[in-house]
Amino acid sequence: EDIQRQGQRAKVEEYGDMTYIVAFGATPPPDHDRLVEVHLLYSEHFLLTLHRDASPAIDDVVRRCSIRPELLEKGPLLLYRVLDALTDSFFPAMDELDSDIDEIDSALSTSPRDGLQGEIFELRRRVVALRRAVTPQRDQISRIATGAVEVPGVDADARRYFRDVEDHLIRIAELLDGYRDLLAGANDVYLATVSNRLNAVTKQ
């Protein structure tokens, strides 16, 4: 029932000897929301991933496992590789946002063009959408990393790998919070510049 419904938050649920996970990764353009929602069914004997959008991150894990079949024999590490690949797929999206925000700052430092506020709002929408996916995912991976949820085969040694994924998600969440603040500041600067321009015209 859950698998049939898209648009869920990241979560981890226990079902006896199986764990159900909802996780997210980033996708390259031209995907509209730049997110892929992945449903995972995991036990010590299999890992099933289901997703409607393309996921280059999972494709890369499949390619590596086809080259090194021994990776398939280590269940918890295979789950880690998939979650790590999905998490790391956010970093190119972060670089793209960083570049777009730099362009906004450059435009504000010269003369704000028409439509610049619309670009700021669009960037903010992308940041909010990514943050809405990353923040719950960080909390759910933390549950696995601390042992708060029992995942088959994930012992103290395996949890160290999931702490690495958690660290990456913390870093991404912090970047998104910073981008949100930068865009709020950029919008304030834009409004102040437009107001000053209007005042100058009114004086003339």
N, C-alpha and C positions, 0 to 999 in steps of 0.2 A: 504493500500500500504506500509506504514512504517512497520507495523507488520510483513509483509512477508519478509522484508529485515533484515537480521542479520548483525552484525558488525557495529552498529551505536554508536554514542557518547551519553552519558547521556544527556537527555533533558526533558523539561517540556513545553507542548503546550496546549493552551486553545481551547476548542471547545464548546462554549456556556455553557451549564450546565454540561459539562464533561471535564475532564483533561486527557491528554495522557502523560505518563511518561515513559522514558527509564532509567533504573537503573541497577546497577551491584552488584553482590556479589561474594564471593570466594567459591570455591568448594574444597573438599578434594581430595587427590590422588585417583585413577590414572588419573584424568582429565588432559589433556595435558596443556592447558593454565591456568588452575586453576580459570577460570572466568565463571560466568553464567550471560547471558544478559537477563534481565527481562523487558517485555513490560507490562505496567499497564494502564488499562482504569478505571478511577475513577469518580464516581458521588456520591451524598449524598445517593443514593439508592443501589449502587452496587460497587464492586471492582473486576475487572477481571485481573488475571495475566497470562501471556503466556511466556513460556520459553522452549527452546529445551533441554538444559542440566539439570541434576538433581539439585535441590536447597534445601538442607537440612534446610536452614534458613526459607524458606517459608513453608516447611513441618512442621516445629516446630510451626509456627504461626497457621497453620490449626489445629494442634493437640491441642493447647491451646484453640482455639476458640470452638473446639468440646467439651472440658471440661467445658468451661465457655461461653455459647451462648450469654450472655449479651454483650460480647465484640463486637459482630457483629452489635449491635444497634448503636454504636458510630462510624460513618463513618470516620471522620478525624483521630480519634485515631487508627482505624484499619489500615488506610493508614500509619500512623506513625509507627505502630508496624511492618508492612512489611518492610518499608524503614530502620527502626532501625535494624531489624534482618539481612537484607542484608548487612548493613554497619558493624555491629558487626562480621559478618562472615569473615571479613578481618583480624581480630586480630589473629586467629590461624595461618593464612598464614604469618603474621608478625613475630610471634614467631618462625616459621619454618625458615624463612629467617635469622633471628637473629642467630639461632643455626648454620645454614650453614656458615654464615660469620665468626662466632667464629672458626669453623673448618678450614676455609681458613687461618685465622690469625695464628692458631696453627701450621699449615703446613708451613707457611712462616717463622715462628720463629725457626723452626728446619732446615729442608732441603727440598726445593720445589721439589715435585715429578713430574714425567712426567704427562702431562695432566692437571696440576693444572690451567694453564691459560684458558684452555677450560672450566673448572668448574667455573672460575671467570666470563667468558663471558656468560655462561648459567644463572648464578645467576643474572647478570646484565640484561639479556633479560627478566627474570621474573619480576625484579623490574620495568623495563620500561613498560612492559605490564600492571602491576597493577597500575602504576602511570597514564598511559594513560586512565584508567577507572576511577580512584578515583578523579583526579583533576577536570574534567568537572562535575562529580557528586557533588562534594563539592560546586561548583559554582551554580548548579541548585537547590540544597537543600537550599542554601542561598537565592535564589530568593523566595522560598516558605516561609522561616523563616522571611524574611523582608517584605513580602506582595507585592513584586515586580510583582508577578504573582498571579492572582486570582484563588484559588482552592476552589471548592464548599464546604461550611461548615467550612472552616478553618478561624477562627476569631483570634483576638489578643491572647486569652487564648490558642488556639490550636497551634499557631505559636511558643509558648515557647517549645513545644515538639520537633518541627522540628529544633529549635536552638540547641537542645541537639544532634540530628543527625549530624548537621553541625559541632559541636565541635568535634565529633568523627572523622569525615572525615578530618578535619584540622589536627588532631593528626596523623592520618594514612598517610596523604600526607607529613607531616614533617618527619615521620619515613622513608618513602620511599626516600625522598631527602637525608636523612642521610645515608641510605644504599647505595644509588648511589655514594655518595662521598667516603664512606668506600671502595667500590669495585674499584673505580678509583684509590684510594691510594694503595690498595692491588695489582692491576695490575702494578703500578709503582714500588712497592717493588719487585715484581716477576721479572720484566725486569732488575732491578738493580742487583738482586742476580744472574741472569743468566749471565749478562754482567761481573760481578766480577769473576764468575766461569770461564768464557771464558778467561778473562785476566790472571788468575792464570795458566790455562792450557797453554796459549801462552807463558808465562814467562818460564814455565818448558821446 
